[in-house]
């Protein structure tokens, strides 16, 4: 169970673990040595401090990044379960934050996924974890092509934050380039007896997105939800896919909304679906990433 020292330091923040005595008591039977790993993080339970006490297991998750393996221990009832994921089996990383509600999802080639909720104030540590994972599964560095000029993306004032994330990525990763960008828009539902009435009473917004790519990865910058009845100016999300793991893909019409396609990316047992507005830029994007209009199989 938890200790008084651990309780004194407890808060909503993800913390770096540097020594064995900083490992939460729940996970100490594994005799994990933080010095043997490149990064070890502990993720707290999402409870108010007033609801915590020294006898509790205060940390929901322990994450350890080794040389070839990602180890994630997750609290379950009075014990925990362990997921061990080789870096070369990671096929997608999705991270998003809405105010202080952070979520990190790591997907493996077998279809397994691990969801790690965290407090958004700890985003810098989550970004460090994501960088380590990407450095581990990417086999080479991307070198910017000579003469490539980065597009300046403008999506309007409501989505300036998405454009800001894009600029940060291009600054830190000059090999990346903008493949596709689209502003938010109100979408029209497909035909149905009540579609016009529903559309007038409850218009649906399709949110903006930016697609970046280099020879190694595809990155999608977007909001947490693609379609909402109202605006979303608070969430930020990024989905990262290594190109080498893509086994199939394609695009087809959205089943509900007009003039919208769904791009499907197949990564072994994982299928990701990205809605993108129709038009010549979509066709250029499909060509650039090696996909076609045909449905993924």
ABEGO torsion letter per residue (X at the ends): XBBAAAAAABBABBBBBABAAABBAAAAAAGBBAAABABBBBBBBBBBAAABBAABBABABBBBBBAABBBBBBBBEABBBBBBBBAAABABBBBBBBEABBBBBBBBAAGBBBBBBBBAAAAAAAAAAAAAAAAAABABBBBBBBGBBBBBBBAEAAAAAAAAAAAAAAAABAABBBABBBBBBBBBBBBBAAAAAAAAABBBBBBBBBBBBBAABBBBBBBABABBABBBAABBBBBBBBAAABABEEBBBBAABBGBBBBBBBBEABBBBBBBBBEAAAAAAAAAAGBBABBBX
